[in-house]
């Protein structure tokens, strides 16, 4: 990368912009729900955009299938969003770590001068098993079956990132 950066006129450079975290992915009555990049855009360097959209769709489908027939599922949708946001935040942190490692040396040094120290950042990307663990379906079914006891449910989940997301 350092060698490539010496001829910047031959590179296609464009900025990455981070989408602000949305307060809700559902309409006020829960009849319209956004998922994937509409809810939480992933940087292209993460390679996770479609993966996270599919996980959104899968977990939402499991949740909706197992909910009792009722017209208002706002409480469950809020908890589902928090569960998903925990995963999204972790993927975004992994992408940031990876992007910093890919920067040319001069840019990494510039980040250091501005106070960013990659050695002091928590390492999310060292063990990537968490990215592929099949956990969301089980957690979502638990949520749907125990929706009336949702706050107690989240403290019983075996995945700390989901508990911490609340």
N, C-alpha and C positions, 0 to 999 in steps of 0.2 A: 504494500500500500504506500509506503514511503517513497518508493521509486516512481510509482504512478503519479503521485502528487506533484512531482517536479514538472510535469507537463499538464497543467490544469486546463489548458485550452482544448485538450483532447478528451477531457472527462465531461460526462453529463452530471452536473451537480444540481440537486434540488433540496430544499429544506423539508424536514419532517415537522409537522405540526401535531401537537397532542390535543385530542378532543377533550373538552372539560367533562368531568364526571357528571352525569345526569342525575337529577333527584328521583326521577321515576321513568321506567321503561314502559309503563302502562298508562292508558288514558284514565281520567278520574273514575270512571265506572268499570274499568278493566275489560272493556270490549275490544280495544285495540292495543296491541303490544308490539314493541319494536325489539328486534334481536340483532345479533351480529354487529357489523360496523355502524349500523344506524344507532345502536345503543352504546357501543364502546369500540371506536375505531382502533384497530391494531396497526402499528407501523409495519410497512411492507418487509422490513428487514427481519421481523420476528418469524415470518412464515406461519403465522398462527391465525390469520384472519378467518379463513373458512373453517378451520378446526374449532375455533371458539364459537362461531355462528352455529355449527352443527351441534356442539355441546349445549348451546342455548336452546336450540330447537328440540333436541332430545329430552333434556330435563324438563322443559316446559310441557312437552307432550305427555311425559310420564306424570307430571303434576296434574295436568288437566284431566287426564284419563282416570286418575284415582280419586279425584275430588268428588264429594257427593254433589248431586245436582243442586246447584244453588245459583242464584243470579249474581251474587257479589263475592268474588274471591280476592278482594283487594289485600287482605291481610296475608294470604298465602303468596300472592304475587310480590309483595314487598319483601317477604322472607326469601323467596326464590331469587329475587334480584340481589339481595345481600349475599346469598350463597355464591351466585355467579360472579359478583363483583370481587369477592375474595380471590377467585381463580384468575380473573382478568388482571387484577392488580399485580399478582405474582408473575404473570406472563409479561406485563409491561415492564416490571423490574428486570426480568431476564433479558428482554430486548434492549433495555438501556445499557445493561452490563455488556452485552454483545456489541452494541453500536460503539461504545467507548473503546473497546478493544480493537475495533476495526479502523479507528481514526488514524490518520498519519501522526507520526511522532510529534511533530510541531503542535498539532491541535491537542494532543493528549497533554503536552507540557503546558499549553495555554489554559486548559481546564484546571490543571494543578495550580497554576498561578492565581486562578480565580477561586481557589478554595475547594475544588472537587478532588477528593482523594479516593481513588478506586479501592485502595487497600482497606479503607475504613468502611466501605459500603458492605452491607450484608451480601453474602454470595448465594444467589438463588440458583445460578446456572451450573453449579458444580455437580450436583446430583439431579438429573432431569427425570428420575422415575416418577416424581409427582405429576409430571405433565401428561403421563400416559396411564396413570392408575385409574381403573374402572370404578370410580366411587360415586359419581353424581347420580346414577340411577337409584342406588340404594338410599342415599341421603334424601333424594326427592320423594321417593315412595314413603319414607318415614315421615317426611314433612306433610305429605298429603293425608296420610292416615291419622296423623295426630295434630291436624291443623288447629284444633281448639286449644291445644296445649303447646303452641309453637315456641314460646319463650323457654319452657323447660326442655323441649326437644333439642334445641340448638346447643344447649350446654351438655347434652349427652352424646353428641356426634363425636366419632373417633378422630376427626380431622381438625387439628388445631386452627388451620387457616380459616375454616368456616366459622368456628366459634369466635375467633378473633375479629372476623368481619362484622360482627354485631357490635 
